[in-house]
Amino acid sequence: MLKAPYFADNALGEVLFHEIGHHIHTTQAPEFKECEDVAEKWRKRLTRIYFRKRYWYLLPIAYMLYPLSWLIKRVSRFHE
């Protein structure tokens, strides 16, 4: 599965952007919060920016699939 660029980027980006988040927190934008929380916030932000630039052509598909994912979550919660 890691041979597919999207999944490889996602796997690498999880770790890389988290560590970059630590660096940004230390050097550029210190916050008075837990270091891991700040790094996770930066990871999410950097991941969003990267994937929007690199995989912009998947956005229309994601927008079409979002209602379906919402419905699946709701139905699975109902069956618990």
Backbone atoms as SQL, in Angstrom:
CREATE TABLE atoms (id INTEGER PRIMARY KEY, chain TEXT, resi INTEGER, resn TEXT, atom TEXT, x REAL, y REAL, z REAL);
INSERT INTO atoms VALUES
  (1, 'A', 1, 'MET', 'N', 0.819, -1.191, 0.000),
  (2, 'A', 1, 'MET', 'CA', 0.000, 0.000, 0.000),
  (3, 'A', 1, 'MET', 'C', 0.870, 1.266, 0.000),
  (4, 'A', 2, 'LEU', 'N', 2.060, 1.174, 0.570),
  (5, 'A', 2, 'LEU', 'CA', 2.938, 2.340, 0.622),
  (6, 'A', 2, 'LEU', 'C', 3.549, 2.688, -0.729),
  (7, 'A', 3, 'LYS', 'N', 3.342, 1.840, -1.732),
  (8, 'A', 3, 'LYS', 'CA', 3.835, 2.166, -3.068),
  (9, 'A', 3, 'LYS', 'C', 2.958, 3.212, -3.739),
  (10, 'A', 4, 'ALA', 'N', 1.736, 3.357, -3.265),
  (11, 'A', 4, 'ALA', 'CA', 0.861, 4.407, -3.786),
  (12, 'A', 4, 'ALA', 'C', 1.290, 5.731, -3.165),
  (13, 'A', 5, 'PRO', 'N', 1.555, 6.753, -3.971),
  (14, 'A', 5, 'PRO', 'CA', 2.098, 8.015, -3.451),
  (15, 'A', 5, 'PRO', 'C', 1.251, 8.658, -2.348),
  (16, 'A', 6, 'TYR', 'N', -0.058, 8.626, -2.468),
  (17, 'A', 6, 'TYR', 'CA', -0.902, 9.258, -1.455),
  (18, 'A', 6, 'TYR', 'C', -0.687, 8.619, -0.079),
  (19, 'A', 7, 'PHE', 'N', -0.677, 7.291, -0.034),
  (20, 'A', 7, 'PHE', 'CA', -0.524, 6.594, 1.246),
  (21, 'A', 7, 'PHE', 'C', 0.888, 6.722, 1.791),
  (22, 'A', 8, 'ALA', 'N', 1.875, 6.725, 0.922),
  (23, 'A', 8, 'ALA', 'CA', 3.262, 6.916, 1.361),
  (24, 'A', 8, 'ALA', 'C', 3.442, 8.322, 1.935),
  (25, 'A', 9, 'ASP', 'N', 2.885, 9.317, 1.250),
  (26, 'A', 9, 'ASP', 'CA', 2.971, 10.695, 1.753),
  (27, 'A', 9, 'ASP', 'C', 2.252, 10.824, 3.091),
  (28, 'A', 10, 'ASN', 'N', 1.145, 10.152, 3.233),
  (29, 'A', 10, 'ASN', 'CA', 0.389, 10.218, 4.478),
  (30, 'A', 10, 'ASN', 'C', 1.181, 9.590, 5.627),
  (31, 'A', 11, 'ALA', 'N', 1.785, 8.434, 5.386),
  (32, 'A', 11, 'ALA', 'CA', 2.553, 7.754, 6.427),
  (33, 'A', 11, 'ALA', 'C', 3.774, 8.572, 6.835),
  (34, 'A', 12, 'LEU', 'N', 4.508, 9.076, 5.861),
  (35, 'A', 12, 'LEU', 'CA', 5.689, 9.880, 6.155),
  (36, 'A', 12, 'LEU', 'C', 5.305, 11.222, 6.770),
  (37, 'A', 13, 'GLY', 'N', 4.230, 11.817, 6.249),
  (38, 'A', 13, 'GLY', 'CA', 3.801, 13.123, 6.736),
  (39, 'A', 13, 'GLY', 'C', 3.374, 13.118, 8.187),
  (40, 'A', 14, 'GLU', 'N', 2.798, 12.009, 8.652),
  (41, 'A', 14, 'GLU', 'CA', 2.389, 11.912, 10.059),
  (42, 'A', 14, 'GLU', 'C', 3.561, 12.230, 10.977),
  (43, 'A', 15, 'VAL', 'N', 4.682, 11.572, 10.744),
  (44, 'A', 15, 'VAL', 'CA', 5.850, 11.729, 11.601),
  (45, 'A', 15, 'VAL', 'C', 6.589, 13.031, 11.294),
  (46, 'A', 16, 'LEU', 'N', 6.824, 13.278, 10.014),
  (47, 'A', 16, 'LEU', 'CA', 7.616, 14.441, 9.617),
  (48, 'A', 16, 'LEU', 'C', 6.962, 15.746, 10.053),
  (49, 'A', 17, 'PHE', 'N', 5.684, 15.908, 9.792),
  (50, 'A', 17, 'PHE', 'CA', 5.017, 17.157, 10.146),
  (51, 'A', 17, 'PHE', 'C', 4.867, 17.310, 11.660),
  (52, 'A', 18, 'HIS', 'N', 4.758, 16.212, 12.383),
  (53, 'A', 18, 'HIS', 'CA', 4.724, 16.293, 13.842),
  (54, 'A', 18, 'HIS', 'C', 6.057, 16.828, 14.369),
  (55, 'A', 19, 'GLU', 'N', 7.153, 16.294, 13.840),
  (56, 'A', 19, 'GLU', 'CA', 8.476, 16.754, 14.285),
  (57, 'A', 19, 'GLU', 'C', 8.750, 18.186, 13.854),
  (58, 'A', 20, 'ILE', 'N', 8.311, 18.556, 12.668),
  (59, 'A', 20, 'ILE', 'CA', 8.438, 19.951, 12.241),
  (60, 'A', 20, 'ILE', 'C', 7.617, 20.845, 13.160),
  (61, 'A', 21, 'GLY', 'N', 6.471, 20.341, 13.611),
  (62, 'A', 21, 'GLY', 'CA', 5.650, 21.085, 14.577),
  (63, 'A', 21, 'GLY', 'C', 6.404, 21.363, 15.862),
  (64, 'A', 22, 'HIS', 'N', 7.187, 20.385, 16.342),
  (65, 'A', 22, 'HIS', 'CA', 8.020, 20.615, 17.529),
  (66, 'A', 22, 'HIS', 'C', 9.026, 21.730, 17.258),
  (67, 'A', 23, 'HIS', 'N', 9.630, 21.701, 16.082),
  (68, 'A', 23, 'HIS', 'CA', 10.628, 22.717, 15.725),
  (69, 'A', 23, 'HIS', 'C', 9.984, 24.106, 15.656),
  (70, 'A', 24, 'ILE', 'N', 8.837, 24.196, 15.016),
  (71, 'A', 24, 'ILE', 'CA', 8.148, 25.492, 14.912),
  (72, 'A', 24, 'ILE', 'C', 7.785, 25.998, 16.299),
  (73, 'A', 25, 'HIS', 'N', 7.306, 25.108, 17.146),
  (74, 'A', 25, 'HIS', 'CA', 6.917, 25.495, 18.504),
  (75, 'A', 25, 'HIS', 'C', 8.118, 26.031, 19.287),
  (76, 'A', 26, 'THR', 'N', 9.252, 25.395, 19.104),
  (77, 'A', 26, 'THR', 'CA', 10.446, 25.804, 19.843),
  (78, 'A', 26, 'THR', 'C', 11.040, 27.101, 19.320),
  (79, 'A', 27, 'THR', 'N', 11.082, 27.258, 18.006),
  (80, 'A', 27, 'THR', 'CA', 11.840, 28.377, 17.444),
  (81, 'A', 27, 'THR', 'C', 11.001, 29.565, 16.985),
  (82, 'A', 28, 'GLN', 'N', 9.813, 29.329, 16.469),
  (83, 'A', 28, 'GLN', 'CA', 9.068, 30.402, 15.820),
  (84, 'A', 28, 'GLN', 'C', 7.843, 30.870, 16.597),
  (85, 'A', 29, 'ALA', 'N', 7.052, 29.940, 17.086),
  (86, 'A', 29, 'ALA', 'CA', 5.761, 30.296, 17.676),
  (87, 'A', 29, 'ALA', 'C', 5.535, 29.556, 18.993),
  (88, 'A', 30, 'PRO', 'N', 6.287, 29.927, 20.033),
  (89, 'A', 30, 'PRO', 'CA', 6.103, 29.230, 21.305),
  (90, 'A', 30, 'PRO', 'C', 4.715, 29.516, 21.891),
  (91, 'A', 31, 'GLU', 'N', 4.101, 28.478, 22.415),
  (92, 'A', 31, 'GLU', 'CA', 2.801, 28.598, 23.074),
  (93, 'A', 31, 'GLU', 'C', 2.928, 27.984, 24.460),
  (94, 'A', 32, 'PHE', 'N', 2.110, 28.450, 25.366),
  (95, 'A', 32, 'PHE', 'CA', 2.143, 27.913, 26.717),
  (96, 'A', 32, 'PHE', 'C', 1.108, 26.808, 26.853),
  (97, 'A', 33, 'LYS', 'N', 1.354, 25.758, 26.096),
  (98, 'A', 33, 'LYS', 'CA', 0.519, 24.564, 26.126),
  (99, 'A', 33, 'LYS', 'C', 1.444, 23.357, 26.141),
  (100, 'A', 34, 'GLU', 'N', 0.863, 22.191, 26.272),
  (101, 'A', 34, 'GLU', 'CA', 1.640, 20.954, 26.218),
  (102, 'A', 34, 'GLU', 'C', 2.325, 20.832, 24.858),
  (103, 'A', 35, 'CYS', 'N', 3.603, 20.488, 24.852),
  (104, 'A', 35, 'CYS', 'CA', 4.385, 20.416, 23.604),
  (105, 'A', 35, 'CYS', 'C', 3.766, 19.470, 22.586),
  (106, 'A', 36, 'GLU', 'N', 3.295, 18.326, 23.036),
  (107, 'A', 36, 'GLU', 'CA', 2.723, 17.349, 22.108),
  (108, 'A', 36, 'GLU', 'C', 1.429, 17.869, 21.480),
  (109, 'A', 37, 'ASP', 'N', 0.630, 18.592, 22.258),
  (110, 'A', 37, 'ASP', 'CA', -0.604, 19.157, 21.716),
  (111, 'A', 37, 'ASP', 'C', -0.310, 20.184, 20.631),
  (112, 'A', 38, 'VAL', 'N', 0.682, 21.017, 20.882),
  (113, 'A', 38, 'VAL', 'CA', 1.062, 22.038, 19.898),
  (114, 'A', 38, 'VAL', 'C', 1.626, 21.377, 18.642),
  (115, 'A', 39, 'ALA', 'N', 2.450, 20.355, 18.820),
  (116, 'A', 39, 'ALA', 'CA', 3.025, 19.655, 17.663),
  (117, 'A', 39, 'ALA', 'C', 1.925, 18.983, 16.846),
  (118, 'A', 40, 'GLU', 'N', 0.920, 18.416, 17.501),
  (119, 'A', 40, 'GLU', 'CA', -0.199, 17.790, 16.788),
  (120, 'A', 40, 'GLU', 'C', -1.014, 18.828, 16.022),
  (121, 'A', 41, 'LYS', 'N', -1.193, 19.993, 16.633),
  (122, 'A', 41, 'LYS', 'CA', -1.906, 21.069, 15.945),
  (123, 'A', 41, 'LYS', 'C', -1.160, 21.490, 14.679),
  (124, 'A', 42, 'TRP', 'N', 0.152, 21.624, 14.792),
  (125, 'A', 42, 'TRP', 'CA', 0.961, 21.972, 13.624),
  (126, 'A', 42, 'TRP', 'C', 0.953, 20.856, 12.594),
  (127, 'A', 43, 'ARG', 'N', 0.982, 19.590, 13.054),
  (128, 'A', 43, 'ARG', 'CA', 0.942, 18.458, 12.121),
  (129, 'A', 43, 'ARG', 'C', -0.321, 18.501, 11.280),
  (130, 'A', 44, 'LYS', 'N', -1.440, 18.735, 11.923),
  (131, 'A', 44, 'LYS', 'CA', -2.705, 18.796, 11.185),
  (132, 'A', 44, 'LYS', 'C', -2.700, 19.949, 10.184),
  (133, 'A', 45, 'ARG', 'N', -2.201, 21.095, 10.614),
  (134, 'A', 45, 'ARG', 'CA', -2.178, 22.263, 9.736),
  (135, 'A', 45, 'ARG', 'C', -1.258, 22.051, 8.537),
  (136, 'A', 46, 'LEU', 'N', -0.048, 21.556, 8.799),
  (137, 'A', 46, 'LEU', 'CA', 0.916, 21.335, 7.721),
  (138, 'A', 46, 'LEU', 'C', 0.457, 20.223, 6.778),
  (139, 'A', 47, 'THR', 'N', -0.160, 19.192, 7.328),
  (140, 'A', 47, 'THR', 'CA', -0.683, 18.107, 6.495),
  (141, 'A', 47, 'THR', 'C', -1.765, 18.626, 5.569),
  (142, 'A', 48, 'ARG', 'N', -2.665, 19.439, 6.097),
  (143, 'A', 48, 'ARG', 'CA', -3.741, 20.014, 5.286),
  (144, 'A', 48, 'ARG', 'C', -3.172, 20.856, 4.148),
  (145, 'A', 49, 'ILE', 'N', -2.194, 21.687, 4.447),
  (146, 'A', 49, 'ILE', 'CA', -1.583, 22.536, 3.427),
  (147, 'A', 49, 'ILE', 'C', -0.902, 21.686, 2.353),
  (148, 'A', 50, 'TYR', 'N', -0.137, 20.695, 2.786),
  (149, 'A', 50, 'TYR', 'CA', 0.595, 19.850, 1.838),
  (150, 'A', 50, 'TYR', 'C', -0.355, 19.090, 0.921),
  (151, 'A', 51, 'PHE', 'N', -1.361, 18.442, 1.502),
  (152, 'A', 51, 'PHE', 'CA', -2.241, 17.618, 0.684),
  (153, 'A', 51, 'PHE', 'C', -3.132, 18.458, -0.227),
  (154, 'A', 52, 'ARG', 'N', -3.485, 19.655, 0.189),
  (155, 'A', 52, 'ARG', 'CA', -4.252, 20.524, -0.713),
  (156, 'A', 52, 'ARG', 'C', -3.431, 20.962, -1.910),
  (157, 'A', 53, 'LYS', 'N', -2.135, 21.188, -1.699),
  (158, 'A', 53, 'LYS', 'CA', -1.275, 21.574, -2.819),
  (159, 'A', 53, 'LYS', 'C', -0.934, 20.389, -3.708),
  (160, 'A', 54, 'ARG', 'N', -0.604, 19.277, -3.109),
  (161, 'A', 54, 'ARG', 'CA', -0.131, 18.121, -3.876),
  (162, 'A', 54, 'ARG', 'C', -1.264, 17.328, -4.520),
  (163, 'A', 55, 'TYR', 'N', -2.370, 17.152, -3.798),
  (164, 'A', 55, 'TYR', 'CA', -3.466, 16.320, -4.286),
  (165, 'A', 55, 'TYR', 'C', -4.740, 17.144, -4.455),
  (166, 'A', 56, 'TRP', 'N', -4.621, 18.298, -5.066),
  (167, 'A', 56, 'TRP', 'CA', -5.753, 19.200, -5.251),
  (168, 'A', 56, 'TRP', 'C', -6.856, 18.542, -6.073),
  (169, 'A', 57, 'TYR', 'N', -6.499, 17.652, -6.958),
  (170, 'A', 57, 'TYR', 'CA', -7.476, 17.026, -7.841),
  (171, 'A', 57, 'TYR', 'C', -8.365, 16.016, -7.119),
  (172, 'A', 58, 'LEU', 'N', -8.013, 15.645, -5.887),
  (173, 'A', 58, 'LEU', 'CA', -8.854, 14.720, -5.114),
  (174, 'A', 58, 'LEU', 'C', -9.934, 15.441, -4.303),
  (175, 'A', 59, 'LEU', 'N', -9.837, 16.767, -4.198),
  (176, 'A', 59, 'LEU', 'CA', -10.808, 17.511, -3.397),
  (177, 'A', 59, 'LEU', 'C', -12.253, 17.338, -3.862),
  (178, 'A', 60, 'PRO', 'N', -12.559, 17.412, -5.156),
  (179, 'A', 60, 'PRO', 'CA', -13.956, 17.193, -5.560),
  (180, 'A', 60, 'PRO', 'C', -14.478, 15.813, -5.166),
  (181, 'A', 61, 'ILE', 'N', -13.620, 14.807, -5.255),
  (182, 'A', 61, 'ILE', 'CA', -14.025, 13.464, -4.843),
  (183, 'A', 61, 'ILE', 'C', -14.276, 13.429, -3.340),
  (184, 'A', 62, 'ALA', 'N', -13.407, 14.079, -2.572),
  (185, 'A', 62, 'ALA', 'CA', -13.584, 14.115, -1.118),
  (186, 'A', 62, 'ALA', 'C', -14.888, 14.823, -0.747),
  (187, 'A', 63, 'TYR', 'N', -15.203, 15.911, -1.433),
  (188, 'A', 63, 'TYR', 'CA', -16.452, 16.620, -1.150),
  (189, 'A', 63, 'TYR', 'C', -17.676, 15.768, -1.479),
  (190, 'A', 64, 'MET', 'N', -17.569, 14.954, -2.514),
  (191, 'A', 64, 'MET', 'CA', -18.690, 14.083, -2.868),
  (192, 'A', 64, 'MET', 'C', -18.836, 12.927, -1.876),
  (193, 'A', 65, 'LEU', 'N', -17.718, 12.436, -1.345),
  (194, 'A', 65, 'LEU', 'CA', -17.763, 11.305, -0.431),
  (195, 'A', 65, 'LEU', 'C', -18.060, 11.696, 1.010),
  (196, 'A', 66, 'TYR', 'N', -17.917, 12.975, 1.348),
  (197, 'A', 66, 'TYR', 'CA', -18.132, 13.401, 2.731),
  (198, 'A', 66, 'TYR', 'C', -19.532, 13.061, 3.245),
  (199, 'A', 67, 'PRO', 'N', -20.614, 13.352, 2.504),
  (200, 'A', 67, 'PRO', 'CA', -21.939, 12.972, 3.023),
  (201, 'A', 67, 'PRO', 'C', -22.078, 11.469, 3.236),
  (202, 'A', 68, 'LEU', 'N', -21.449, 10.680, 2.384),
  (203, 'A', 68, 'LEU', 'CA', -21.495, 9.231, 2.541),
  (204, 'A', 68, 'LEU', 'C', -20.779, 8.808, 3.820),
  (205, 'A', 69, 'SER', 'N', -19.629, 9.398, 4.106),
  (206, 'A', 69, 'SER', 'CA', -18.900, 9.045, 5.329),
  (207, 'A', 69, 'SER', 'C', -19.683, 9.474, 6.566),
  (208, 'A', 70, 'TRP', 'N', -20.355, 10.616, 6.484),
  (209, 'A', 70, 'TRP', 'CA', -21.183, 11.072, 7.597),
  (210, 'A', 70, 'TRP', 'C', -22.317, 10.085, 7.852),
  (211, 'A', 71, 'LEU', 'N', -22.930, 9.610, 6.783),
  (212, 'A', 71, 'LEU', 'CA', -24.027, 8.658, 6.905),
  (213, 'A', 71, 'LEU', 'C', -23.543, 7.337, 7.496),
  (214, 'A', 72, 'ILE', 'N', -22.395, 6.859, 7.062),
  (215, 'A', 72, 'ILE', 'CA', -21.842, 5.606, 7.587),
  (216, 'A', 72, 'ILE', 'C', -21.547, 5.729, 9.079),
  (217, 'A', 73, 'LYS', 'N', -20.966, 6.853, 9.500),
  (218, 'A', 73, 'LYS', 'CA', -20.698, 7.069, 10.920),
  (219, 'A', 73, 'LYS', 'C', -21.983, 7.072, 11.726),
  (220, 'A', 74, 'ARG', 'N', -22.984, 7.737, 11.211),
  (221, 'A', 74, 'ARG', 'CA', -24.260, 7.835, 11.924),
  (222, 'A', 74, 'ARG', 'C', -24.934, 6.463, 12.042),
  (223, 'A', 75, 'VAL', 'N', -24.929, 5.684, 10.975),
  (224, 'A', 75, 'VAL', 'CA', -25.541, 4.360, 11.004),
  (225, 'A', 75, 'VAL', 'C', -24.760, 3.432, 11.933),
  (226, 'A', 76, 'SER', 'N', -23.439, 3.501, 11.906),
  (227, 'A', 76, 'SER', 'CA', -22.644, 2.628, 12.787),
  (228, 'A', 76, 'SER', 'C', -22.857, 2.999, 14.248),
  (229, 'A', 77, 'ARG', 'N', -23.055, 4.265, 14.562),
  (230, 'A', 77, 'ARG', 'CA', -23.360, 4.674, 15.935),
  (231, 'A', 77, 'ARG', 'C', -24.723, 4.156, 16.357),
  (232, 'A', 78, 'PHE', 'N', -25.661, 4.115, 15.422),
  (233, 'A', 78, 'PHE', 'CA', -27.008, 3.652, 15.709),
  (234, 'A', 78, 'PHE', 'C', -27.008, 2.164, 16.055),
  (235, 'A', 79, 'HIS', 'N', -26.135, 1.394, 15.437),
  (236, 'A', 79, 'HIS', 'CA', -26.091, -0.064, 15.643),
  (237, 'A', 79, 'HIS', 'C', -25.265, -0.483, 16.832),
  (238, 'A', 80, 'GLU', 'N', -24.647, 0.422, 17.537),
  (239, 'A', 80, 'GLU', 'CA', -23.823, 0.059, 18.701),
  (240, 'A', 80, 'GLU', 'C', -24.644, -0.317, 19.882);
